[in-house]
Amino acid sequence: MSGSPKFTPTGHAGADKVLQELQVLGERPVHDHAVAYQAAHQELTAVLDAPVNAVPARDE
């Protein structure tokens, strides 16, 4: 779809992966869009709710 805006990375690898997957949505049937957006929302929520650093800080 030529009118689609160009993807601009956010700098967050996990979020960028999910958002890039939405770039092909214009090529899919409209009846698939709601499911794709719901899945992307769930994935983004999980990615952005994850701890920034899963390794605990050391006590010094």
BADO-244456 format. One record per residue (C-alpha): x, y, z. Coordinates in pm, whole numbers, padded with zeros to 5 digits, always signed. Layout:
// BADO-244456
XYZ ...
***
This chain:
// BADO-244456
+00000+00000+00000 +00175+00314-00118 -00009+00548+00120 +00115+00369+00432 +00355+00565+00650 +00713+00439+00661 +00800+00243+00975 +01016+00442+01215 +01192+00227+01477 +01126+00318+01839 +01462+00193+01963 +01295-00078+02171 +01376-00405+01991 +01074-00596+02124 +00827-00321+02039 +00986-00266+01697 +00944-00635+01611 +00571-00624+01689 +00519-00294+01506 +00707-00414+01198 +00478-00716+01178 +00185-00474+01143 +00342-00315+00833 +00205-00593+00610 -00147-00554+00747 -00255-00356+00440 -00189-00663+00227 -00421-00880+00438 -00800-00897+00414 -00980-00638+00625 -01156-00908+00827 -00810-01013+00959 -00720-00666+01088 -00900-00676+01424 -00737-01005+01521 -00395-00874+01415 -00437-00554+01618 -00554-00750+01923 -00252-00981+01899 -00016-00685+01855 -00171-00513+02158 -00119-00823+02373 +00240-00863+02253 +00323-00496+02308 +00172-00507+02656 +00385-00810+02744 +00701-00659+02595 +00656-00321+02762 +00551-00466+03098 +00861-00689+03115 +01134-00583+03356 +01402-00371+03191 +01674-00589+03338 +01580-00936+03460 +01915-00973+03638 +01896-00844+03997 +02133-00566+04095 +02431-00662+04309 +02455-00545+04668 +02784-00367+04720 
***
